[in-house]
Amino acid sequence: MNGGNFDFLRVRRRFRQPIATGHGAVESVDRVLLRTEDEAGVGFGEAAPWPGFPTEDCDAIVEALRSARGNLSHLRASVAASRGSLPCLAAALSSCAHWGEIEAFTGALPCAGLLIKPTAEGLAEKIGAGFRTLKLKIAGDTLPTTIRALIAKAPAGIRFRLDANGGLSLEQARAWTEFARSQEKVEFLEQPLPVGHPGYASLGADKVALDESFHTPGGVDWPGTVVVKPALAGDWDEFLRWRRGHAGSVVYSSCFETAFGRQAALWLAAQDPAAGAVGFDTLGRFEMDGRDRHEPGPTARGRLDVRWHELWKEMT
């Protein structure tokens, strides 16, 4: 088989409603799906860049794939030689390499509910659906009184995560950090400042989590919580070695992947015995394109009954 071969697909997914982030509204995303075949068998992976993260984009991924001309060993060598500049493609190749374990994964992880807009109606809906951890998106114009009122409405045992997507000023970030420290129900404030902002040194790590600032183990050294998106994490074997030696808390989160990427990302999160609630409340947010297969809800589960080869053909 001369080191194996591969095929790929580029697909676009459109959101039913734009997703607001600190970098603007996201109306659609491109994903690159990968199918490999070598002596170990057939594998599937997904490269899923997300706006605001310092990774390669889909154009760079497709260029690397075309340059390898379907030769899997050449592709692997090219990604290895990129010195970490192709983390999404490296993650997709890792998924392919572990696909035998991934497609057999039926584990379950508690899932945090995502509220794009922090409203009382949205809060009640998520709690009614059984979510025990809720992620609230905040922005520079979000009022702490609004979030405080929502937290007060929540029953005992409900936990909150506040996500700013790097959209706060230093003054706002300091105020929200103190707010998080004052609220026992708030687990952390996620990515209050832009990537590389020197103000992180003055915020303290006890209730501040990094997301955009941390996408691969070599990205940044942070003693507090880090949010890991498996689709952006580079080589997964390297990541798992790093995780075994990392004392801090790690939270796993989705990049709005198709079923291929979601199955693989959940498998990776399940390799961490301290994973906790994962951020995978991303289903049902796209136009009906047939590219999701998992069940939504407060528990994120792997699927054993998906016919992956048929799904690939459907997308083709």
Secondary structure, 3 states (H helix, E strand, C coil): CCCCEEEEEEEEEEEEEEEEECCEEEEEEEEEEEEEEECCEEEEEEECCCCCCCCCCHHHHHHHHHHHCCEHHHHHHHHHHCCCCCHHHHHHHHHHHCHHHHHCCCCEEEECEEECCCCHHHHHHHHHCCCCEEEEECCCCCCHHHHHHHHHHCCCCCEEEEECCCCCCHHHHHHHHHHHHHCCCEEEEECCCCCCCCCHHHHCCCCEEECCCCCCCCCCCCCCCEEECHHHCCCHHHHHHHHHHCCCCEEEECCCCCHHHHHHHHHHHHCCCCCCCEECCCCCCECCCCCCCCCCCCEEECCCCCCHHHHHHHHC
